[in-house]
Amino acid sequence: MTTLELKKILIHRIAEIDDLTFLKALKTILDSKTDTEYIALTAEQRNEIMESKKQIERGLFTEHKKLEKEVSGWLKER
């Protein structure tokens, strides 16, 4: 049996299923095997990301290691 033949059989069998819980389980399995994931962002989230990218380009950021040292210093002062 070829991949194409198997896909056709599966598509036909899935089309016959009316059990919503089972279909959701199948969707979960299929979602875990897809190569591309899409995250739906709001306009506000996209704007925040674009603004963050601009800030990084202008050098307006702190490197993770430096920030860890600062936080560690603050915690020692407590």
C-alpha positions as CSV (number, residue, x, y, z in Angstrom):
1,M,0.0,0.0,0.0
2,T,1.4,3.4,-1.0
3,T,1.3,6.5,1.1
4,L,-1.3,8.0,-1.2
5,E,-3.5,5.0,-1.0
6,L,-3.3,5.0,2.8
7,K,-4.2,8.7,3.0
8,K,-7.2,8.1,0.8
9,I,-8.4,5.3,3.1
10,L,-7.9,7.4,6.2
11,I,-9.7,10.4,4.8
12,H,-12.6,8.2,3.9
13,R,-12.7,6.6,7.3
14,I,-12.4,9.9,9.2
15,A,-15.2,11.4,7.1
16,E,-17.5,8.6,8.5
17,I,-16.8,9.4,12.1
18,D,-19.3,11.4,14.1
19,D,-17.8,11.1,17.5
20,L,-16.6,14.6,18.4
21,T,-14.3,13.4,21.2
22,F,-12.6,10.9,19.0
23,L,-12.2,13.5,16.2
24,K,-10.7,16.0,18.7
25,A,-8.2,13.3,19.8
26,L,-7.3,12.6,16.1
27,K,-6.8,16.4,15.6
28,T,-4.4,16.5,18.6
29,I,-2.4,13.6,17.1
30,L,-2.3,15.3,13.7
31,D,-1.4,18.7,15.2
32,S,1.6,17.1,17.0
33,K,3.0,15.8,13.7
34,T,2.7,18.9,11.5
35,D,5.9,20.8,10.8
36,T,4.4,24.2,10.9
37,E,2.6,25.8,13.8
38,Y,0.8,29.1,13.5
39,I,0.1,31.3,16.4
40,A,-2.7,33.8,15.9
41,L,-1.6,37.2,17.2
42,T,-3.8,40.2,17.8
43,A,-2.9,43.5,16.1
44,E,-1.7,44.7,19.5
45,Q,0.7,41.8,19.9
46,R,2.1,42.2,16.4
47,N,2.7,45.9,17.1
48,E,4.5,45.1,20.4
49,I,6.7,42.6,18.6
50,M,7.6,45.2,15.9
51,E,8.3,47.8,18.5
52,S,10.5,45.4,20.4
53,K,12.5,44.6,17.2
54,K,13.0,48.4,16.6
55,Q,14.3,48.8,20.2
56,I,16.7,45.9,19.7
57,E,18.0,47.5,16.5
58,R,18.6,50.7,18.5
59,G,20.5,48.8,21.2
60,L,17.8,49.4,23.8
61,F,18.0,46.0,25.5
62,T,19.9,44.2,28.3
63,E,21.6,41.0,27.7
64,H,20.3,38.0,29.8
65,K,23.6,37.4,31.7
66,K,23.8,41.1,32.7
67,L,20.2,41.1,33.9
68,E,20.8,37.9,35.9
69,K,23.8,39.6,37.7
70,E,21.6,42.6,38.4
71,V,18.8,40.6,39.8
72,S,21.2,38.4,41.8
73,G,22.7,41.7,43.3
74,W,19.2,42.9,44.2
75,L,18.4,39.6,46.0
76,K,21.6,39.7,48.0
77,E,20.7,43.2,49.3
78,R,17.4,41.9,50.8
